[in-house]
C-alpha cells in the first residue's frame, strides 16, 4: 500500500511538471499604442467636433430658455394668473426639450464612438495576435492594469507599434 502511494505521488509530480510548461507572457501599453494610432487621433477629433456641435445646440436652446424665464419673471406681476400658468408650462416644455436634446446627444455620441472605434480596436487586436504568434507569447496583458503585482518579462508594445506602422 505504501509503495502504491509513493508511485502515485511520483506519477502526479511528473504529470504536473509536464503540464506546467513555461508560458510566455508579455505586456503591452494599450493606451500608449491607441493614442499613437493616427486613426484614433482622427476619431477623437471627429467625436470632439460632433460633441462641440451638440453642446452648442443645447446651449443655444438653454440660453433662449433663460431669456424667456427672465422676461416672464419680469412681466409676471403684470400678467394674469392664467397667462403666468401658460408661461410656466412653456418654460417646463423648454426644460424637457433640453433634457431630451442632452439624452439624444449622449446616445448619438455613444453610437458614433462605437462606429469610430470598432475598426481601430480590430486593427489593434489583429496586430496583437500577429505579434503574439510571431513571438510565441501565450498571453499579452495590459501593462497599465492594476491587476499586476509584479511585471517582468518582455514588453510587446514596440513590436505592436511596428506592426501597426506607428512610432
Beta strands, then each sheet from edge to edge (+ up, - down):
strand 1: 25-28
strand 2: 139-142
sheet 1: 1+ 2+
end
